[in-house]
């Protein structure tokens, strides 16, 4: 191996090493906590709201108020599940099973 070849090899390895070192390491994405997910959802819903209206909305939403996504009271769940069961014309054991599953989810 001649000197020019060794210099070229050393330069190539230096550039390759610099590329490897400059490439950011992407950490595995951590799942969002419940509070982080709630914040993201509330922020999406608050789009277009400004000032005191946004502040009041965010306060209510982050506390899990009625404006929070996916948060239904037990009474609201019961109403929805009953309506769904009625729409499907369920009776007896089928209705009981459906209501149980619906109220849990």
Protein Blocks (a to p, Z undefined) as FASTA:
>chain_A
ZZklmmmmmmmmmmmmmmmmmpccddddddddfklmmmmmmmmmmgoiacjllmmmmmmm
mnopaklghiacfklmmmmmmmmmmmnopghjllmmmmmmmmmZZ
